[in-house]
């Protein structure tokens, strides 16, 4: 299993929990064929955080080996996340990887499968959660680039507006000229 941790939670704790969950999954839901075995062997899990206090979410393509788990962002560095809730979401997304639809899954069964995780220690945040994360630095650089781009575009459109206003005056004078001469000819 490959784990990409883009969250504020501790990578070692996430890896240990998800490996244990995958080991137990294989015992409870043995692969039906070689393609499922390959999918589980090459499983790619990405864990992210999202601002707000909404509940956890996940995403997985049917019959794939990719799982995304989105956890709520911790409000403070000492905050932990429930291992049982994380494992239940992971199992739900694994069902999708194996080709199951929502109507084929049972929430009580998934919660029962993840019941062992309630004894597991909660997933803590990084020890350095107070320091800016590399992702935050990338976002700051991206904001700066976008700000510079906005300033350049603003200057460009100001120049175009001045040119357009000048051309508008030229054409307004021509219209006035022809209207004046047309009125003079009609008298």
Secondary structure, DSSP 8 states (H G I E B T S, - for coil): -EEEEESSB-HHHHHHHHHHHHHHHHHHS--SSHHHHHHHHT-EEEEEEESSS---EEEE-TT-SEEEEEEE--SSTT-EE-HHHHHHHHHHHHHHHTT--GGG--HHHHHHHTGGGGGS--EEB-TTTTS--HHHHHHHHHHHHHHHHHHHHHHHHHHHHHHHHHHHHHHHHHHHHHHHHHHHHH-
